[in-house]
Amino acid sequence: MLIVGGLKNPDPVASREEQKGFNYMDRSSIGPIVEMVEQWGNGKAGNKSGDSISR
């Protein structure tokens, strides 16, 4: 899918990155998700009422 998108991208640098792959992640943008998953793994995440999630 990235190859097709890369072929249609008019920006040559972005096109090359899409076709060849890239290894960049802005970790600050996923920070809240990582924190929530870590809390869930520790049993500290809860629903809106503050109760822990039960399975």
Biopython code that builds the backbone (N, CA, C, O; Angstrom):
import numpy as np
from Bio.PDB.StructureBuilder import StructureBuilder

atoms = [
    (1, "MET", "N", (0.831, -1.187, 0.000)),
    (1, "MET", "CA", (0.000, 0.000, 0.000)),
    (1, "MET", "C", (0.875, 1.250, 0.000)),
    (1, "MET", "O", (0.581, 2.223, -0.695)),
    (2, "LEU", "N", (1.960, 1.218, 0.791)),
    (2, "LEU", "CA", (2.850, 2.376, 0.823)),
    (2, "LEU", "C", (3.525, 2.597, -0.520)),
    (2, "LEU", "O", (3.786, 3.738, -0.901)),
    (3, "ILE", "N", (3.809, 1.525, -1.238)),
    (3, "ILE", "CA", (4.449, 1.669, -2.551)),
    (3, "ILE", "C", (3.519, 2.398, -3.508)),
    (3, "ILE", "O", (3.950, 3.303, -4.223)),
    (4, "VAL", "N", (2.257, 2.014, -3.529)),
    (4, "VAL", "CA", (1.287, 2.674, -4.411)),
    (4, "VAL", "C", (1.152, 4.142, -4.028)),
    (4, "VAL", "O", (1.135, 5.012, -4.898)),
    (5, "GLY", "N", (1.056, 4.423, -2.727)),
    (5, "GLY", "CA", (0.966, 5.807, -2.270)),
    (5, "GLY", "C", (2.220, 6.586, -2.621)),
    (5, "GLY", "O", (2.147, 7.757, -2.992)),
    (6, "GLY", "N", (3.373, 5.935, -2.503)),
    (6, "GLY", "CA", (4.635, 6.583, -2.844)),
    (6, "GLY", "C", (4.739, 6.929, -4.307)),
    (6, "GLY", "O", (5.285, 7.974, -4.663)),
    (7, "LEU", "N", (4.226, 6.074, -5.154)),
    (7, "LEU", "CA", (4.260, 6.345, -6.592)),
    (7, "LEU", "C", (3.392, 7.541, -6.967)),
    (7, "LEU", "O", (3.685, 8.241, -7.936)),
    (8, "LYS", "N", (2.342, 7.776, -6.217)),
    (8, "LYS", "CA", (1.430, 8.882, -6.519)),
    (8, "LYS", "C", (1.802, 10.170, -5.802)),
    (8, "LYS", "O", (1.223, 11.219, -6.085)),
    (9, "ASN", "N", (2.758, 10.112, -4.875)),
    (9, "ASN", "CA", (3.133, 11.289, -4.104)),
    (9, "ASN", "C", (4.019, 12.201, -4.950)),
    (9, "ASN", "O", (5.052, 11.754, -5.448)),
    (10, "PRO", "N", (3.638, 13.476, -5.125)),
    (10, "PRO", "CA", (4.433, 14.380, -5.953)),
    (10, "PRO", "C", (5.760, 14.819, -5.314)),
    (10, "PRO", "O", (6.665, 15.267, -6.017)),
    (11, "ASP", "N", (5.875, 14.694, -3.998)),
    (11, "ASP", "CA", (7.099, 15.064, -3.295)),
    (11, "ASP", "C", (8.103, 13.920, -3.425)),
    (11, "ASP", "O", (7.851, 12.829, -2.915)),
    (12, "PRO", "N", (9.244, 14.147, -4.103)),
    (12, "PRO", "CA", (10.179, 13.055, -4.343)),
    (12, "PRO", "C", (10.773, 12.451, -3.066)),
    (12, "PRO", "O", (11.004, 11.243, -3.009)),
    (13, "VAL", "N", (11.020, 13.265, -2.056)),
    (13, "VAL", "CA", (11.581, 12.746, -0.806)),
    (13, "VAL", "C", (10.542, 11.877, -0.092)),
    (13, "VAL", "O", (10.847, 10.759, 0.324)),
    (14, "ALA", "N", (9.326, 12.387, 0.048)),
    (14, "ALA", "CA", (8.259, 11.630, 0.694)),
    (14, "ALA", "C", (7.928, 10.372, -0.101)),
    (14, "ALA", "O", (7.649, 9.323, 0.479)),
    (15, "SER", "N", (7.959, 10.476, -1.416)),
    (15, "SER", "CA", (7.697, 9.329, -2.276)),
    (15, "SER", "C", (8.721, 8.223, -2.020)),
    (15, "SER", "O", (8.363, 7.053, -1.887)),
    (16, "ARG", "N", (9.986, 8.604, -1.953)),
    (16, "ARG", "CA", (11.057, 7.627, -1.712)),
    (16, "ARG", "C", (10.892, 6.980, -0.334)),
    (16, "ARG", "O", (11.059, 5.769, -0.189)),
    (17, "GLU", "N", (10.566, 7.790, 0.674)),
    (17, "GLU", "CA", (10.372, 7.249, 2.016)),
    (17, "GLU", "C", (9.212, 6.249, 2.062)),
    (17, "GLU", "O", (9.297, 5.215, 2.724)),
    (18, "GLU", "N", (8.136, 6.572, 1.355)),
    (18, "GLU", "CA", (6.990, 5.662, 1.334)),
    (18, "GLU", "C", (7.330, 4.365, 0.614)),
    (18, "GLU", "O", (6.902, 3.291, 1.037)),
    (19, "GLN", "N", (8.083, 4.451, -0.455)),
    (19, "GLN", "CA", (8.409, 3.261, -1.235)),
    (19, "GLN", "C", (9.461, 2.391, -0.554)),
    (19, "GLN", "O", (9.375, 1.164, -0.600)),
    (20, "LYS", "N", (10.430, 3.004, 0.063)),
    (20, "LYS", "CA", (11.532, 2.264, 0.679)),
    (20, "LYS", "C", (11.282, 1.974, 2.150)),
    (20, "LYS", "O", (12.005, 1.187, 2.762)),
    (21, "GLY", "N", (10.273, 2.599, 2.714)),
    (21, "GLY", "CA", (9.987, 2.425, 4.131)),
    (21, "GLY", "C", (10.712, 3.485, 4.940)),
    (21, "GLY", "O", (11.667, 4.101, 4.468)),
    (22, "PHE", "N", (10.261, 3.685, 6.128)),
    (22, "PHE", "CA", (10.883, 4.659, 7.005)),
    (22, "PHE", "C", (10.771, 4.153, 8.429)),
    (22, "PHE", "O", (9.887, 3.356, 8.745)),
    (23, "ASN", "N", (11.648, 4.606, 9.271)),
    (23, "ASN", "CA", (11.693, 4.127, 10.638)),
    (23, "ASN", "C", (11.730, 5.323, 11.584)),
    (23, "ASN", "O", (12.691, 5.506, 12.331)),
    (24, "TYR", "N", (10.677, 6.131, 11.545)),
    (24, "TYR", "CA", (10.604, 7.293, 12.413)),
    (24, "TYR", "C", (9.250, 7.315, 13.105)),
    (24, "TYR", "O", (8.210, 7.183, 12.460)),
    (25, "MET", "N", (9.270, 7.479, 14.397)),
    (25, "MET", "CA", (8.038, 7.602, 15.159)),
    (25, "MET", "C", (8.217, 8.738, 16.144)),
    (25, "MET", "O", (9.170, 8.753, 16.923)),
    (26, "ASP", "N", (7.312, 9.676, 16.109)),
    (26, "ASP", "CA", (7.315, 10.760, 17.087)),
    (26, "ASP", "C", (6.732, 10.198, 18.379)),
    (26, "ASP", "O", (5.515, 10.136, 18.550)),
    (27, "ARG", "N", (7.606, 9.797, 19.273)),
    (27, "ARG", "CA", (7.176, 9.109, 20.494)),
    (27, "ARG", "C", (6.295, 9.983, 21.381)),
    (27, "ARG", "O", (5.479, 9.461, 22.140)),
    (28, "SER", "N", (6.445, 11.300, 21.296)),
    (28, "SER", "CA", (5.603, 12.159, 22.133)),
    (28, "SER", "C", (4.140, 12.088, 21.700)),
    (28, "SER", "O", (3.246, 12.322, 22.513)),
    (29, "SER", "N", (3.885, 11.770, 20.435)),
    (29, "SER", "CA", (2.501, 11.708, 19.968)),
    (29, "SER", "C", (1.787, 10.449, 20.436)),
    (29, "SER", "O", (0.558, 10.422, 20.492)),
    (30, "ILE", "N", (2.547, 9.396, 20.777)),
    (30, "ILE", "CA", (1.909, 8.176, 21.253)),
    (30, "ILE", "C", (2.049, 8.008, 22.766)),
    (30, "ILE", "O", (1.614, 7.001, 23.326)),
    (31, "GLY", "N", (2.654, 8.991, 23.420)),
    (31, "GLY", "CA", (2.875, 8.920, 24.862)),
    (31, "GLY", "C", (1.626, 8.619, 25.669)),
    (31, "GLY", "O", (1.662, 7.732, 26.522)),
    (32, "PRO", "N", (0.515, 9.324, 25.435)),
    (32, "PRO", "CA", (-0.702, 9.048, 26.218)),
    (32, "PRO", "C", (-1.215, 7.621, 26.022)),
    (32, "PRO", "O", (-1.746, 7.021, 26.957)),
    (33, "ILE", "N", (-1.064, 7.084, 24.833)),
    (33, "ILE", "CA", (-1.517, 5.719, 24.566)),
    (33, "ILE", "C", (-0.631, 4.723, 25.304)),
    (33, "ILE", "O", (-1.127, 3.777, 25.915)),
    (34, "VAL", "N", (0.689, 4.939, 25.245)),
    (34, "VAL", "CA", (1.622, 4.061, 25.939)),
    (34, "VAL", "C", (1.350, 4.075, 27.438)),
    (34, "VAL", "O", (1.357, 3.029, 28.086)),
    (35, "GLU", "N", (1.109, 5.265, 27.988)),
    (35, "GLU", "CA", (0.821, 5.383, 29.416)),
    (35, "GLU", "C", (-0.451, 4.623, 29.790)),
    (35, "GLU", "O", (-0.488, 3.932, 30.808)),
    (36, "MET", "N", (-1.487, 4.748, 28.970)),
    (36, "MET", "CA", (-2.740, 4.061, 29.242)),
    (36, "MET", "C", (-2.545, 2.542, 29.200)),
    (36, "MET", "O", (-3.070, 1.826, 30.053)),
    (37, "VAL", "N", (-1.802, 2.056, 28.222)),
    (37, "VAL", "CA", (-1.559, 0.617, 28.113)),
    (37, "VAL", "C", (-0.759, 0.113, 29.307)),
    (37, "VAL", "O", (-1.039, -0.961, 29.840)),
    (38, "GLU", "N", (0.239, 0.891, 29.727)),
    (38, "GLU", "CA", (1.028, 0.488, 30.893)),
    (38, "GLU", "C", (0.156, 0.439, 32.147)),
    (38, "GLU", "O", (0.285, -0.480, 32.955)),
    (39, "GLN", "N", (-0.721, 1.411, 32.311)),
    (39, "GLN", "CA", (-1.619, 1.413, 33.466)),
    (39, "GLN", "C", (-2.574, 0.226, 33.398)),
    (39, "GLN", "O", (-2.851, -0.409, 34.416)),
    (40, "TRP", "N", (-3.069, -0.070, 32.220)),
    (40, "TRP", "CA", (-3.986, -1.188, 32.036)),
    (40, "TRP", "C", (-3.275, -2.491, 32.383)),
    (40, "TRP", "O", (-3.855, -3.373, 33.016)),
    (41, "GLY", "N", (-2.019, -2.608, 31.966)),
    (41, "GLY", "CA", (-1.243, -3.803, 32.269)),
    (41, "GLY", "C", (-0.994, -3.964, 33.762)),
    (41, "GLY", "O", (-0.859, -5.085, 34.254)),
    (42, "ASN", "N", (-0.933, -2.860, 34.475)),
    (42, "ASN", "CA", (-0.729, -2.895, 35.920)),
    (42, "ASN", "C", (-2.042, -2.987, 36.690)),
    (42, "ASN", "O", (-2.035, -3.056, 37.919)),
    (43, "GLY", "N", (-3.165, -2.990, 35.978)),
    (43, "GLY", "CA", (-4.463, -3.064, 36.627)),
    (43, "GLY", "C", (-4.932, -1.748, 37.194)),
    (43, "GLY", "O", (-5.845, -1.725, 38.019)),
    (44, "LYS", "N", (-4.322, -0.630, 36.768)),
    (44, "LYS", "CA", (-4.678, 0.675, 37.323)),
    (44, "LYS", "C", (-5.593, 1.482, 36.415)),
    (44, "LYS", "O", (-6.146, 2.494, 36.846)),
    (45, "ALA", "N", (-5.765, 1.059, 35.177)),
    (45, "ALA", "CA", (-6.630, 1.803, 34.266)),
    (45, "ALA", "C", (-8.078, 1.572, 34.667)),
    (45, "ALA", "O", (-8.433, 0.503, 35.164)),
    (46, "GLY", "N", (-8.892, 2.560, 34.453)),
    (46, "GLY", "CA", (-10.287, 2.409, 34.841)),
    (46, "GLY", "C", (-11.229, 3.001, 33.821)),
    (46, "GLY", "O", (-10.814, 3.655, 32.864)),
    (47, "ASN", "N", (-12.496, 2.760, 34.044)),
    (47, "ASN", "CA", (-13.494, 3.371, 33.179)),
    (47, "ASN", "C", (-13.821, 4.757, 33.708)),
    (47, "ASN", "O", (-13.132, 5.254, 34.599)),
    (48, "LYS", "N", (-14.843, 5.381, 33.185)),
    (48, "LYS", "CA", (-15.171, 6.745, 33.570)),
    (48, "LYS", "C", (-15.505, 6.889, 35.048)),
    (48, "LYS", "O", (-15.296, 7.955, 35.627)),
    (49, "SER", "N", (-16.012, 5.850, 35.655)),
    (49, "SER", "CA", (-16.377, 5.945, 37.063)),
    (49, "SER", "C", (-15.191, 5.689, 37.984)),
    (49, "SER", "O", (-15.320, 5.771, 39.205)),
    (50, "GLY", "N", (-14.016, 5.373, 37.390)),
    (50, "GLY", "CA", (-12.831, 5.155, 38.182)),
    (50, "GLY", "C", (-12.618, 3.721, 38.604)),
    (50, "GLY", "O", (-11.610, 3.407, 39.237)),
    (51, "ASP", "N", (-13.560, 2.830, 38.263)),
    (51, "ASP", "CA", (-13.408, 1.419, 38.589)),
    (51, "ASP", "C", (-12.396, 0.778, 37.656)),
    (51, "ASP", "O", (-12.234, 1.210, 36.515)),
    (52, "SER", "N", (-11.728, -0.235, 38.134)),
    (52, "SER", "CA", (-10.779, -0.922, 37.267)),
    (52, "SER", "C", (-11.542, -1.757, 36.245)),
    (52, "SER", "O", (-12.680, -2.167, 36.475)),
    (53, "ILE", "N", (-10.904, -1.993, 35.136)),
    (53, "ILE", "CA", (-11.516, -2.757, 34.053)),
    (53, "ILE", "C", (-11.450, -4.241, 34.414)),
    (53, "ILE", "O", (-10.382, -4.754, 34.747)),
    (54, "SER", "N", (-12.573, -4.915, 34.348)),
    (54, "SER", "CA", (-12.568, -6.350, 34.627)),
    (54, "SER", "C", (-12.830, -7.102, 33.345)),
    (54, "SER", "O", (-13.505, -6.615, 32.438)),
    (55, "ARG", "N", (-12.287, -8.285, 33.289)),
    (55, "ARG", "CA", (-12.441, -9.101, 32.059)),
    (55, "ARG", "C", (-13.487, -10.145, 32.265)),
    (55, "ARG", "O", (-13.765, -10.928, 31.357)),
]
sb = StructureBuilder()
sb.init_structure("model")
sb.init_model(0)
sb.init_chain("A")
sb.init_seg("    ")
for serial, (resi, resn, name, xyz) in enumerate(atoms, 1):
    if name == "N":
        sb.init_residue(resn, " ", resi, " ")
    sb.init_atom(name, np.array(xyz, "f"), 0.0, 1.0, " ", f" {name:<3s}", serial, name[0])
structure = sb.get_structure()
